Amino acid sequence: MIYQAPETARVRLDRLRGDKVQQELKEKDGTLIHYKVAGDLLEKVITALRAQLLIFPTKAAPMVHGCTTIAETSAVLQEHMYDAMESLANLDVSKLSS
């Protein structure tokens, strides 16, 4: 172990205390979250994405069934895809974290 002068150890301790306070403030104001909370939130977002992907064929199938051209089919599918993406974009993440 390397010997540190008392002043150096004190400065290091002060810096660590300051870092801890800064981290606590960031956690309090929401600019920093714990990796476990982030992981749980990401899991919920992925679950919401999965739900949108699974419902996509059910919602789009009746609409494309009557299509007569590839362009028409593509337009219908694109519309449903954009609806799903908009739904995900408007996902209220604050409700997921509860």
C-alpha positions, 0 to 999 in steps of 0.5 A: 500500500502506498503511503498518502500524506494526511492532506492528500487523504483528506483532499481525496475524502472531500472529493469523494464526499462531494462526488457522492453529494453530486450523485445524490442530487442528480438522482433526486432531480432525475438526471441520473437513475440507477442501472436496475431502475433503467433496466426495469424501465427498458424491459417495460418499454420492450414489452410495450413494443412487443405488444405493438408488434404482435397486434400488428398483423391482427389490425392490418390483415382485414385492411390488406385483405381487400387490397388489389395492388402491392402499392395499396397493400404497402400503403395500408401496412405503412399506415398501421406501422406509423400508427404503432410507432406513434403509439410507442413514441407517445408512451408515457414512460413515467407510468411505466416506472411505477 
